[in-house]
Amino acid sequence: MLVLHRKIKQEVLIRVPGRDEPIVVAVIDAGQGWVKLGFAAGADVRILRKELDK
């Protein structure tokens, strides 16, 4: 597991072999004990919360 510290409005890129466009994870907001993330990826990429992945 990779653990990073990011500030609000900073992004992390995930490059997947065989894909031209990266998955972008942006820190939108953060507070006491929570963080709001935004994800941008191609239409063919499914992004789900872990509890919904069945």
C-alpha positions in Angstrom: 0.0 0.0 0.0 1.3 3.4 -0.9 0.4 6.2 1.6 0.7 9.8 0.5 0.1 13.2 2.1 -1.8 15.5 -0.3 -3.2 19.0 0.3 -6.6 20.1 -0.9 -6.7 20.5 -4.7 -3.7 18.3 -5.2 -4.0 15.2 -7.4 -2.5 11.7 -7.7 -2.2 10.0 -11.1 -2.6 6.2 -11.5 -1.1 5.0 -14.8 -2.3 1.6 -15.9 -0.2 -0.3 -18.4 -1.9 -0.5 -21.7 -4.1 2.6 -21.1 -3.2 6.0 -22.5 -5.1 8.1 -20.1 -4.4 7.9 -16.3 -6.9 7.7 -13.5 -6.8 10.9 -11.6 -7.6 11.1 -7.8 -8.1 14.6 -6.5 -8.4 15.8 -2.9 -11.5 18.0 -2.9 -12.0 18.7 0.8 -11.0 17.4 4.2 -12.1 17.8 7.7 -11.9 16.3 11.2 -11.7 12.5 10.4 -13.0 12.6 6.8 -11.7 13.4 3.3 -13.6 14.0 0.1 -12.0 12.6 -3.1 -12.8 13.0 -6.7 -12.0 10.4 -9.4 -11.6 10.9 -13.1 -11.2 8.0 -15.5 -12.3 6.8 -18.8 -16.0 5.7 -19.3 -14.9 2.1 -19.4 -13.4 2.2 -15.9 -15.7 1.3 -13.0 -15.1 3.1 -9.8 -17.0 1.7 -6.8 -16.9 1.9 -3.1 -15.5 -1.3 -1.7 -18.8 -2.3 0.0 -20.6 -2.1 -3.3 -18.1 -4.3 -5.3 -19.8 -7.6 -5.7 
